[in-house]
Amino acid sequence: MRLARLLCLALPACSTLASAGSGDQDLPSSGVGPFQALSQTQVAPGDVAPYVFLGEASAYREPSVLPATSDPASPAVLMYVVAHGAQGDVIERTRADDGRSFYGDSPDLQNFPRHIPPTVLSATLAWEGYSVGGPSALRAADGAVWLYYAAAGGIGLARSGDGGRTFTKAGAPVLGLGFDVAWERTAPRAPSVAIFPDGTWHMLYASGSAIGEATSTDGVAWKRVDGDPSSPALDPVLVPSPTVDPKTLGPGERPPFDEGGVDDPLLLPRVDGTGALQVRVLYTGYGAPAGASPRPSSIGFAARYGVAGALARQAEAVYTALTPVAAPAYMQASGPAMLYAAQQNTSADPGHSFPAIIAAFDVSGGVPGPLATAPGSP
Amino acid sequence: MAPRVLALAAVLALALASAPARANPLDAFGFGSRETAMGGAVAADVRDFTAGYYNPAGLALAHGFEFSVGYFRADHSLSMNGHDNGVDPVRGLVAGGVVPGKLFGIPFAVGIGIHMPDDRLARVRALAQDQPRWEMYDNRNQRLWFGVNLAVSPTPWLQLGGGLTLMAATLAQLDISGDFDLLKPYSSSLRHQVDANLLLVAYPQFGARVEVSKDLAFALVYRGQFQMDLNVAAQVHAGAATGPAQGATQSDLTTVGLGLQTDTIDSYLPQQVVLGTSWRITDDLHANVDVTWVDWSAYIPPVTRISTQLDIPPPKGGWPSGIQPPSQPAPIVILPIQIVDRFVPHVGVEWRAVARSSWEGFVRGGYEYDKSPIGPQTGPTNYVDADRHVISTGLGVRLLHPAAVLPGDVRFDVHGQLSVLPTITVTKEDPADLVGNYTAGGHIWNFGATGTVGF
């Protein structure tokens, strides 16, 4: 009888113990957002979230990141970033072992004033003019770091055999001015290069307010490709969204975030869960044409399946903020995919802004891991 | 014999033409070990507490008062792109009782049945329509089921029954107030208050059983539809600043007012009609076939409808340069789900393998085929589902008149059930879909036991 009473009490008791639910682990995702800005507890002490690499005089922007180690699970990154130099823009190098605490960031400088990010590339050739920018770093099959960059005369290439510390430039631009390409109204800029699974090299670049594509078999000799083979002209692969008359918008509707221009492509090919090649592209979408003020900007996502053709865009931006944000960089390690970009920083004074590097993470991949201290060397 | 064969052939034909009824834990994994082992094909062959789910009319066949208690656990191994999604197991107590009697000489019975989950009475979850989820297994089976039914047998060949099943819905209110820093959101200081209430909802079920001969019976069952609502209203009133959040200080820029109303059908159970038959082939062997029609086309997916009102006037002197103030969120367009009605066939056999004067032993088997009612997810929605083949088996022991205080019997049944969901490939029309293409599939193991004491 005592046992029966105990059972009567125990069985309902077992049914009242709550536990956290699951069912949403490892869900499929394109891995490119939407991105959520880092919180204050997810950035290095001294930084103001979501900024992770800041220096007012340097005005850091246009980041490009590479895994810093051969461990695919490691969040450690090398970052190449454009900074104001004494005689024009240069490309500097920094590093973070946790993907967020960067060598030479302003809080790191307060502790270690000698932690100055080294300049790895500056304008030294005639075709480059006075500035270099738009870095796109990748690690080749032999381990060498190839750094594509933009300058006055087009897109150049520099290579490093010491892990990306020092670079040797190719003499001439690898993709020069497109005199015979109708849509290219400016010199090509903002390159992004990736090697596809079939071994071909692909480059996306910006010109005017659109994005074009070129291919190569060796990463040195490039040939522009047509985004729309159905038309006789050479076409870009991504153009701004058609302009929408605000009077035609319904309540709560907004005009396309990228109707003023597309820029800063970031090429991210992957083989998806079904074995298909998905060419993913993050880019800067401008809400107003060049020269407009203000000129809002956000990070957009476009993609295609297969090695060639135009890109289809996602209607909503994958990262947006109160201040303009541009030039995405991307890192996928064991945790969530990380987005780096340049965002106007007004945290100290709303009336005065300068660009700095922010970080955000893909919410579908969990949350970033623990913080580490800034490394002792770049 | 010819009418029996024709009847059986008709039911089999329906079964072959058909396919799932996964609307609550009982639809998905069965109720009671004997019935689960027989593939749920028991509408015309049930007389214990599980009749409250399979066919209330069967309660009228009970010989005496009996009480049952059991337990089952269903573990999901469901994955997308080869990664297990961690769908929670469905596990919990099953119990019930039947009290028969006579009213004006007519046999009647009252039955109650309950499935009480281990972890929670009910789980509510509102997901964006583009988030991949195992629509039939992730959330809707995580809930309590409780049924009360009454049955009569006006003639020896006819039983009629009906009753109610009860579940719970949620109503909630969320209030947020405080100070909000526009440029450093994580420096904000906000307070929130949640007020939630559980409300009971009920749906009816009816059943009839006709015994055309001592070897052949038919059954017809209706289960009503129900829906569980989840409504959350939120109000935010906060001072928006660009400096440290300090309440009404000089750093205040403006005042943010945000009204948010979310309305979700957290769980929708479509109405069902079951046609079943039971054929006693020999004294020791009988076979059952049920076909369930499920009104899936009326299904309302658990997608949240959001109404938002944002009021954030510019501060005196306008916004600081470089700031893009937030604007009224665009309305969310809920895309219709592609879903169609289905017929679900169940087949079950029971063999009395041992027949002694003091005990009997049973071997059981069953099969169910659930063809997914959900259409291809080529657009932004990701209601993931796959066809399901359900193979089940079980054993039972029945002790006859085991003791003087037990003039009835004592039964103990166990079951094992394997659900196999062959892998499907979801291909998106939009290459820039944020989820992209993926594969989905897996299997589910379900084990359990039920004991019954009859008086």
Interface residues (C-beta under 8 A of the other chain):
Chain A: L11 P12 C14 S15 L17 A18 S19 G21 S22 G23 D24 Q25 D26 L27 P28 S29 S30 V32 G33 P34 S39 Q40 T41 V48 A49 G250 P251 G252 E253 R254 D272 G273 T274 A276 Q278 V279 P294 P296 F301 A302 A303 R304 Y305 L311 A312 R313 Q314 V318 T320 A321 L322 T323 P324 Q344 T346 S347 P350 G351 S353
Chain B: V69 S79 M80 N81 G82 H83 D84 N85 G86 V87 D88 G92 L93 A95 M116 P117 D118 D119 R120 L121 R123 R125 Q131 P132 R133 W134 D138 N139 Q142 L182 L183 K184 Y186 S187 T242 T308 P320 S321 G322 I323 Q324 P325 P326 S327 Q328 P329 A330 P331 T425 T427 D430 P431 A432 D433 L434 V435 G436 N437 Y438 T439
